[in-house]
Amino acid sequence: MAKKRLIFTLLYDNGSFMLSRNFRLQKIGDLKWLETNYGFSEVGYSIDELIVLDVSRTPRDRQAFCETLKALTFDCFAPIAAGGGVNSVKEAHDLLRSGADKVVVNTALHTNPDLISKLATEFGRQCIVASLDCKYSDNTYQLVTNNGSETIDLELPQFLAEISSLPVGEIYLNSVDRDGTGNGYDFKLLDCLPKSIEVPVILAGGVGNSKHLAEGLSDHRVDAVATANLLNFMGNGLALARAELINTNFDLPVFIEY
Protein backbone atom coordinates (compact mmCIF):
# COMPACT_ATOMS: atom_id res chain seq x y z
CA MET A 1 0.00 0.00 0.00
CA ALA A 2 1.32 3.44 -0.95
CA LYS A 3 2.28 5.73 1.90
CA LYS A 4 0.11 8.74 2.63
CA ARG A 5 1.39 12.22 1.83
CA LEU A 6 1.57 15.70 3.29
CA ILE A 7 1.18 18.41 0.63
CA PHE A 8 1.62 22.16 0.76
CA THR A 9 -0.20 24.42 -1.71
CA LEU A 10 1.10 27.81 -2.78
CA LEU A 11 -1.31 30.31 -4.33
CA TYR A 12 0.22 32.72 -6.84
CA ASP A 13 -1.32 35.91 -8.23
CA ASN A 14 0.75 37.86 -10.78
CA GLY A 15 4.04 37.92 -8.90
CA SER A 16 2.79 37.57 -5.32
CA PHE A 17 1.87 34.68 -3.06
CA MET A 18 -1.51 34.85 -1.43
CA LEU A 19 -3.61 33.70 1.48
CA SER A 20 -7.15 32.70 0.60
CA ARG A 21 -10.30 32.65 2.71
CA ASN A 22 -13.37 31.35 0.92
CA PHE A 23 -11.49 32.26 -2.30
CA ARG A 24 -11.00 35.90 -1.29
CA LEU A 25 -7.30 36.64 -1.64
CA GLN A 26 -4.89 38.53 0.60
CA LYS A 27 -1.40 39.36 -0.59
CA ILE A 28 1.47 38.02 1.53
CA GLY A 29 4.64 38.65 -0.46
CA ASP A 30 6.70 37.80 -3.52
CA LEU A 31 9.21 35.00 -4.01
CA LYS A 32 11.93 36.90 -2.14
CA TRP A 33 9.57 37.27 0.82
CA LEU A 34 8.78 33.58 0.68
CA GLU A 35 12.45 32.64 0.79
CA THR A 36 13.48 35.23 3.41
CA ASN A 37 10.57 35.21 5.85
CA TYR A 38 9.12 31.77 5.39
CA GLY A 39 12.36 29.80 5.09
CA PHE A 40 11.00 27.99 2.11
CA SER A 41 14.20 26.07 1.40
CA GLU A 42 13.54 24.20 4.66
CA VAL A 43 9.83 23.71 4.01
CA GLY A 44 10.67 21.64 0.97
CA TYR A 45 12.14 18.99 3.25
CA SER A 46 9.00 18.77 5.38
CA ILE A 47 6.46 17.93 2.68
CA ASP A 48 5.95 15.13 0.20
CA GLU A 49 4.77 17.38 -2.59
CA LEU A 50 4.28 21.05 -3.43
CA ILE A 51 1.31 22.29 -5.44
CA VAL A 52 1.61 25.73 -7.02
CA LEU A 53 -1.56 27.27 -8.45
CA ASP A 54 -1.80 30.43 -10.52
CA VAL A 55 -5.02 31.95 -9.18
CA SER A 56 -4.47 35.37 -10.75
CA ARG A 57 -7.67 37.39 -10.89
CA THR A 58 -6.37 39.51 -13.78
CA PRO A 59 -5.06 38.05 -17.07
CA ARG A 60 -2.33 35.53 -16.29
CA ASP A 61 1.29 36.23 -17.19
CA ARG A 62 2.28 32.69 -18.17
CA GLN A 63 5.93 33.49 -18.66
CA ALA A 64 6.26 35.14 -15.25
CA PHE A 65 4.56 32.17 -13.57
CA CYS A 66 6.90 29.74 -15.31
CA GLU A 67 9.91 31.79 -14.21
CA THR A 68 8.66 31.72 -10.62
CA LEU A 69 8.15 27.99 -10.93
CA LYS A 70 11.74 27.55 -12.12
CA ALA A 71 12.99 29.56 -9.14
CA LEU A 72 10.99 27.44 -6.72
CA THR A 73 12.61 24.26 -8.00
CA PHE A 74 15.98 25.47 -6.72
CA ASP A 75 14.58 25.62 -3.17
CA CYS A 76 12.08 22.79 -3.08
CA PHE A 77 13.24 19.23 -2.46
CA ALA A 78 9.75 17.81 -3.05
CA PRO A 79 8.05 17.07 -6.39
CA ILE A 80 5.94 19.95 -7.73
CA ALA A 81 2.50 19.98 -9.33
CA ALA A 82 1.52 23.22 -11.04
CA GLY A 83 -1.61 24.61 -12.66
CA GLY A 84 -4.01 27.47 -13.06
CA GLY A 85 -6.02 28.02 -16.23
CA VAL A 86 -4.37 25.15 -18.12
CA ASN A 87 -6.35 24.68 -21.32
CA SER A 88 -3.90 23.24 -23.84
CA VAL A 89 -1.12 20.70 -24.20
CA LYS A 90 1.33 23.54 -24.84
CA GLU A 91 0.47 25.25 -21.53
CA ALA A 92 0.97 21.97 -19.70
CA HIS A 93 4.24 21.42 -21.53
CA ASP A 94 5.46 24.87 -20.49
CA LEU A 95 4.79 24.08 -16.84
CA LEU A 96 6.60 20.75 -17.04
CA ARG A 97 9.59 22.35 -18.77
CA SER A 98 9.67 24.92 -15.95
CA GLY A 99 10.17 22.28 -13.28
CA ALA A 100 6.73 20.84 -12.56
CA ASP A 101 6.39 17.07 -12.27
CA LYS A 102 2.60 17.12 -12.63
CA VAL A 103 -0.04 19.38 -14.13
CA VAL A 104 -3.13 20.50 -12.23
CA VAL A 105 -6.30 20.94 -14.30
CA ASN A 106 -9.48 22.50 -12.96
CA THR A 107 -11.87 24.47 -15.18
CA ALA A 108 -10.93 22.48 -18.30
CA LEU A 109 -12.30 19.32 -16.66
CA HIS A 110 -15.71 20.77 -17.44
CA THR A 111 -15.11 23.08 -20.42
CA ASN A 112 -12.61 20.95 -22.32
CA PRO A 113 -12.70 17.30 -21.10
CA ASP A 114 -11.05 16.06 -24.30
CA LEU A 115 -7.91 17.86 -23.13
CA ILE A 116 -7.51 15.34 -20.30
CA SER A 117 -7.11 12.46 -22.73
CA LYS A 118 -4.66 14.51 -24.80
CA LEU A 119 -2.59 15.33 -21.73
CA ALA A 120 -2.60 11.72 -20.59
CA THR A 121 -1.50 10.55 -24.02
CA GLU A 122 1.28 13.13 -24.11
CA PHE A 123 2.55 12.89 -20.54
CA GLY A 124 0.92 9.87 -18.88
CA ARG A 125 -2.12 9.84 -16.61
CA GLN A 126 0.06 9.88 -13.49
CA CYS A 127 1.02 13.42 -14.50
CA ILE A 128 -2.55 14.78 -14.33
CA VAL A 129 -4.14 16.14 -11.15
CA ALA A 130 -7.87 16.83 -11.40
CA SER A 131 -8.64 19.79 -9.12
CA LEU A 132 -12.23 20.27 -7.94
CA ASP A 133 -13.39 23.31 -5.95
CA CYS A 134 -16.58 22.42 -4.10
CA LYS A 135 -19.19 24.61 -2.44
CA TYR A 136 -22.20 23.59 -0.37
CA SER A 137 -25.42 25.21 -1.56
CA ASP A 138 -29.10 24.27 -1.44
CA ASN A 139 -28.41 21.03 0.46
CA THR A 140 -25.94 19.76 -2.10
CA TYR A 141 -22.32 20.17 -3.19
CA GLN A 142 -21.68 22.01 -6.41
CA LEU A 143 -18.55 22.70 -8.43
CA VAL A 144 -17.19 26.18 -9.00
CA THR A 145 -14.68 27.09 -11.70
CA ASN A 146 -12.62 30.07 -12.85
CA ASN A 147 -11.36 30.85 -9.35
CA GLY A 148 -14.82 30.42 -7.89
CA SER A 149 -16.53 32.92 -10.17
CA GLU A 150 -18.75 30.39 -11.98
CA THR A 151 -20.88 27.49 -10.79
CA ILE A 152 -21.29 24.29 -12.79
CA ASP A 153 -24.86 23.07 -13.11
CA LEU A 154 -23.86 19.59 -11.98
CA GLU A 155 -23.83 18.07 -8.52
CA LEU A 156 -20.55 16.83 -7.09
CA PRO A 157 -21.31 13.06 -6.95
CA GLN A 158 -22.16 13.01 -10.66
CA PHE A 159 -19.12 15.09 -11.59
CA LEU A 160 -16.82 12.89 -9.49
CA ALA A 161 -18.17 9.80 -11.23
CA GLU A 162 -17.28 11.38 -14.57
CA ILE A 163 -13.85 12.55 -13.41
CA SER A 164 -12.91 9.19 -11.93
CA SER A 165 -13.44 7.60 -15.35
CA LEU A 166 -11.02 10.03 -17.01
CA PRO A 167 -7.28 9.25 -17.31
CA VAL A 168 -6.21 11.29 -14.27
CA GLY A 169 -3.61 10.35 -11.69
CA GLU A 170 -5.33 11.84 -8.65
CA ILE A 171 -8.12 14.14 -7.51
CA TYR A 172 -7.57 17.32 -5.47
CA LEU A 173 -10.81 17.85 -3.56
CA ASN A 174 -11.02 21.35 -2.12
CA SER A 175 -13.74 22.94 0.02
CA VAL A 176 -14.48 26.58 -0.80
CA ASP A 177 -16.53 26.90 2.40
CA ARG A 178 -13.64 25.74 4.62
CA ASP A 179 -10.91 27.44 2.59
CA GLY A 180 -8.72 29.54 4.86
CA THR A 181 -11.02 29.23 7.88
CA GLY A 182 -8.78 26.96 9.97
CA ASN A 183 -11.89 25.02 11.03
CA GLY A 184 -10.74 21.67 9.66
CA TYR A 185 -11.64 19.60 6.61
CA ASP A 186 -15.15 19.05 5.30
CA PHE A 187 -15.34 15.25 5.40
CA LYS A 188 -18.82 15.20 3.90
CA LEU A 189 -17.12 15.94 0.58
CA LEU A 190 -15.73 12.42 0.72
CA ASP A 191 -19.23 10.97 0.90
CA CYS A 192 -19.68 12.19 -2.68
CA LEU A 193 -16.92 9.91 -3.98
CA PRO A 194 -17.90 6.85 -6.01
CA LYS A 195 -17.79 3.74 -3.80
CA SER A 196 -15.34 1.91 -6.04
CA ILE A 197 -13.07 4.84 -6.87
CA GLU A 198 -9.45 3.85 -7.46
CA VAL A 199 -8.03 7.31 -8.13
CA PRO A 200 -6.04 8.68 -5.15
CA VAL A 201 -7.72 11.59 -3.35
CA ILE A 202 -6.05 14.71 -1.92
CA LEU A 203 -8.23 16.50 0.64
CA ALA A 204 -7.84 20.29 0.94
CA GLY A 205 -9.49 23.30 2.51
CA GLY A 206 -9.72 24.19 6.20
CA VAL A 207 -6.47 23.17 7.89
CA GLY A 208 -5.58 25.28 10.91
CA ASN A 209 -3.22 22.98 12.80
CA SER A 210 -1.59 19.55 12.82
CA LYS A 211 -4.66 17.99 14.44
CA HIS A 212 -6.62 18.71 11.29
CA LEU A 213 -3.94 17.03 9.19
CA ALA A 214 -4.15 13.98 11.44
CA GLU A 215 -7.93 13.87 11.09
CA GLY A 216 -7.58 13.91 7.32
CA LEU A 217 -4.96 11.18 7.22
CA SER A 218 -7.10 9.04 9.51
CA ASP A 219 -9.83 8.73 6.87
CA HIS A 220 -9.29 5.65 4.73
CA ARG A 221 -10.62 7.48 1.67
CA VAL A 222 -7.85 10.08 1.84
CA ASP A 223 -4.47 9.42 0.24
CA ALA A 224 -2.96 12.85 0.93
CA VAL A 225 -3.78 15.96 2.94
CA ALA A 226 -3.05 19.48 1.75
CA THR A 227 -2.79 22.86 3.43
CA ALA A 228 -2.36 26.28 1.85
CA ASN A 229 -2.18 28.33 5.04
CA LEU A 230 1.23 29.99 5.11
CA LEU A 231 0.84 31.77 8.42
CA ASN A 232 -0.29 28.70 10.40
CA PHE A 233 2.94 26.90 9.59
CA MET A 234 5.59 29.60 9.74
CA GLY A 235 9.18 28.72 10.62
CA ASN A 236 9.48 25.03 11.44
CA GLY A 237 5.71 24.57 11.74
CA LEU A 238 5.42 22.04 8.93
CA ALA A 239 8.47 20.11 10.12
CA LEU A 240 6.98 19.85 13.61
CA ALA A 241 3.60 18.84 12.19
CA ARG A 242 5.19 16.10 10.09
CA ALA A 243 7.24 14.79 13.02
CA GLU A 244 4.13 14.71 15.20
CA LEU A 245 2.21 12.77 12.56
CA ILE A 246 5.00 10.23 12.14
CA ASN A 247 5.40 9.86 15.91
CA THR A 248 1.71 9.03 16.18
CA ASN A 249 2.16 6.24 13.61
CA PHE A 250 0.81 7.84 10.46
CA ASP A 251 2.38 6.12 7.46
CA LEU A 252 4.26 9.07 5.95
CA PRO A 253 7.65 8.72 4.24
CA VAL A 254 10.54 9.25 6.62
CA PHE A 255 13.36 11.41 5.22
CA ILE A 256 16.88 10.51 6.28
CA GLU A 257 19.46 13.26 6.49
CA TYR A 258 23.02 12.44 5.44
N, C-alpha and C positions, 0 to 999 in steps of 0.2 A: 504494500500500500504506500502511495506517495506521501511524503511528509507534508504537513500543513505549512502555510506561509504567512509571513507578516509583511504587508505592503504599505509603502508610503506614497501618497498622491500629491504631486505639486500642481497647482493651478497657475497658469501663465496668461497674462493679458497684456499684449503689446509692450513687452520689455520689463514688466513687473510681475512679481509673484503675489498671489492674492489669498486672503481668507474668504471663505464663503459661508453665509448663513442663509439657508433656504434659497440659495442661488443668487443672493445679493452679495456683491463683491466689495471687499475692503482691501486697499493696497497695503502691502507690507514692505516690499523693497525689491530692488533689482538683484541680478546674479551676484554682484559684489557684496550686497547686504547679506544674501543667503550664505555666502562663503565666510564672511567676517563675523556676523552676529549669530548665525545658526550653527556654525561649525559643520557645514554639510559634508566635508570630506570624512568626518567621523560617522555621520549618520549612515553613509553608504555601507558601513560594516555592521550595522545593526538591523538591517532589513533584508528580506529575501528578493525583493523586487521594487523598483521605482516606476511609478506611472506619472507621466508628464502630459497634461492636457492643456491645449491652447483654447481657453474659454473667452477669448477676446470678444468684447461686445461691439467693437468697431471692426471694419474690414481687416482680416488677418494679414500680417506681414509674414508670409511663409518663409522667406529667406532668413529673417531675423529669428524666427522660432527655431529653424534648423541650426543656426549658428549658436543659439543658446543651448540647444540639445547637444551639440558637439562639445561645448564647454563643460556641460554637466558630466559627460563621459570621462573627463579627466579626473573628476572628484569621486564619482560613484563606483563603488566596487560591484554593486548589484546589477543584474540585468535591467534593462529599461524598456518599458512599453510607452509609446507616444501616440497622441491623436489630437483630434479637434478639427472638425469640418472635413475630414478625409472623404473625398468623393471620386477618386480616380486611382488607377494603379500607379500613375506617375507620382501623385502626392504621397502615396504609401512608400514608394521607392525612395523618394527624397528623405523621408523620415528614417528609413532603414540605413541609407547611406550616411546619415548624420549621427549614427550611433545607436539608434533604437534596435532592439531585438524583436519587438512585436509592434503591431499596429492596432490602435484602438479605434473602433468604428462605432458611431452612435446614430446620428440622424439618417445616414445612408442605409441602415438596416431596414428602414421603412420606405425611404424615397428611392432607393436604388439597390434593391436586394440582389440583383444580378452581379453587382460589384463584389459581393462576398465570395461568390464562386470564382470570379476572375482573380481575386487576391489569393484565394487558397490554391488555385492552379499555379499562380506565379511564385508564391512564397511558402506554401504549405499551410494547412489549416491550423497547425500549432502556433502560427505567427499571428493569428487573428483573435483579438479580444472584442467581444460584442458588449458594448456598454449601454445599459438601460437605466434611465433616470425615471423614477417612479413616484407618483404623487397620489395620495389617498383623497378621493372626492366622490360624493354621492354613494357612499357605502361600497366603493370598489377602488381598485388600484388602476390608474391610467398611466400611460407613457407620455412624457414630455420630450420635445426635441428642440434643436436650435437654442441651446443654453436655457431651456425652460420656457421659451417664449411661445411655443406651440404645443398643443395637446393632440395626440393621436386618437382617433375615434375607434379605439380597440382596447379591450380590457387586457390587463397584464397576463392572466393565465393563457389566453389565446395567443398573445404575442410571444410568450415564452415557448409555447409549443412549436410555433413556427421557427423561432430562432434556434431552438435545440436541434432542429432537423437540418440547419444550414451547416456548412463546413467551417465551424468556428472552433477555436481551441479552448476558450473559456468564456464565461459570462460575468461581467462586472455589474452587480445589482446594487444600485444606489438609491437611497431614500431622500427625496427632496425635502420632505417634512422634517426629517431628523438632521439634515445637512447643517453642520456647524453648531448644533444646539448643545452638544456634549451630554445628551440625555440617553445615549446608548442606541444600539441598533434596533431597527424595526424588524423583528423576527417573523411577523405576519407576511412579509414579502416572500419568505421562503415557502409559505403554504401555497403560493401560486405556481411553484415549480411543478413540471410534469413528474409523476411518481417514478417513472423509469429513466429519468434524465441521467445521461452519462457524461455530460459536459461539466467540467469543474466550475464551481461557483465562487466568486469573490464577493463578499458582503461589505458594503460601504455605507457611510452616512450616519453620524451620530456619536462617534467615539469621543469621550472626554477624558478617559483614564485607562490604565492597564486592565482594570476589572472588566471594562466593556470589551476589550480585545479577548480576554479569557472567555467571556460569555459567548462571543462569536465563534471562537475555536471549539467550544464545547458542543456546538450543534453539528450533528453528523452530516448535515446537508451542506456544510460550509467547508470549502477547501482552502480558503485564504481570507484573511481579514485585512481591511484597508482603513487607513486614517489619513485625512488631509489637513488636520489641525496643527499648524506649525507651532502655535504658542503653547499648546498643552504638552508639547514634547521638546521644549527648548533644552539646550545643553546636552546632557547625557540621558535625557528622558526616554528616548527610544531604546537605548542600550539597557537601561534599568528595566524597562517594560519587558524586553525580550528575555533578559536573565530571569526575571520573575516568572515568566511563562514557562521557561524551560525547567526551572527549579520546582514548579508545580506539575511537572510531568506532561506538559504539552509537547507533541511530537514535531518540534521545529528543528531544522538543521542546526547543528552546533558548529560554529566557526572556530578553527584552531589557529592561533597566532604563532608564527615562527620567529 
